[in-house]
Amino acid sequence: MKKISIQYYKSPIGEILLGSYDNKLCIADYRYRKKRSTIDNRIQKGLKAEYVEESSEVITETKKQMEEYFNLKRKDFSIPLLLVGTNFQKSVWQGLIDTPFGTTASYLELSKRIGNEKAVRAVATANGANSIAILVPCHRIIGSNGDLVGYAGGLDVKRKLLEIENNLFNTCP
């Protein structure tokens, strides 16, 4: 059986499960989120691999870059990503990656951006299935009325991430 290297990272916003496979980050997700087993099953089945608690170069570099992000010293991540999901999910996640730093968008705007305006609910579901928090910035997606809605790490964490990006946007060159 192939393996996905995993480690737990204690971030300022909670514990994050980091996982790498084939020198790419395949998971950076809240350890105690409600859909933890669903996400873990999708990734392990999709990669035909199992979790093994050990470090990897990708995990070490992810921790370093996340620390820089939380310390307002990094806007962009340069970690190779491995998105594990359906083609539709991957298109939504790519739309998240394309959401500019320091901005927010609604689910409808994201649906339009990926060329599927009528799929707002499906886009929201795919957004919720994102397993690479922060680097695939699902926290930048808000309700059409501007309210913060649904986030795997909780709305307080979503608010903190948006504040970090707002502060970073104003302090980084």
QUIBEL-V203460 format. One record per backbone hydrogen bond with DSSP energy under -0.5 kcal/mol. CO is the residue of the C=O (numbers start at 1). NH is the residue of the N-H. E is the energy in kcal/mol with one decimal. If there is no record, write none. Layout:
CO/NH/E
CO/NH/E
This chain:
2/50/-2.2
3/5/-0.5
4/52/-2.5
5/20/-2.6
6/54/-1.4
7/18/-3.2
8/10/-0.5
9/11/-1.2
9/16/-3.0
11/14/-1.6
14/11/-1.8
15/31/-2.5
16/9/-3.1
16/18/-0.6
17/29/-2.2
18/7/-2.2
19/26/-2.5
19/27/-1.6
20/5/-2.0
21/24/-1.1
24/21/-2.6
24/26/-0.5
25/82/-2.8
27/19/-2.7
28/133/-2.6
29/17/-3.7
30/33/-1.4
33/36/-1.4
35/39/-2.7
36/40/-2.7
37/41/-2.5
38/42/-2.2
39/43/-2.4
40/44/-2.7
41/45/-2.7
42/46/-2.5
43/47/-2.0
44/48/-0.7
44/49/-2.1
48/2/-1.0
50/4/-2.7
52/6/-2.4
52/54/-1.0
56/60/-2.5
57/61/-2.6
58/62/-2.5
59/63/-2.6
60/64/-2.0
61/65/-2.7
62/66/-2.7
63/67/-2.4
64/68/-2.0
65/69/-2.2
66/70/-2.9
67/71/-1.7
68/73/-3.4
68/74/-0.7
69/72/-1.7
80/25/-3.2
82/84/-0.6
83/85/-0.7
86/90/-2.6
87/91/-2.0
88/92/-2.1
89/93/-2.8
90/94/-2.3
91/95/-1.8
92/96/-1.8
93/97/-2.3
94/98/-1.9
96/99/-1.6
98/100/-0.6
100/103/-1.6
105/142/-2.7
106/110/-2.5
107/111/-2.5
108/112/-2.6
109/113/-2.5
110/114/-1.8
111/116/-3.0
112/115/-1.8
116/119/-2.2
119/123/-2.9
120/124/-2.3
121/125/-2.3
122/126/-2.6
123/127/-2.6
124/128/-2.0
125/129/-1.0
127/130/-1.3
131/28/-3.0
132/136/-2.2
133/135/-2.8
135/137/-0.8
136/138/-2.3
137/140/-1.6
138/141/-1.6
140/105/-2.3
140/142/-0.5
142/107/-0.8
143/146/-2.4
147/143/-2.9
147/149/-0.5
151/154/-2.0
154/158/-2.1
155/159/-2.5
156/160/-2.2
157/161/-2.7
158/162/-2.3
159/163/-2.1
160/164/-2.7
161/165/-2.4
162/166/-2.1
163/167/-2.8
164/168/-3.3
165/169/-2.6
166/170/-1.3
167/171/-1.1
168/171/-0.6
168/172/-3.1
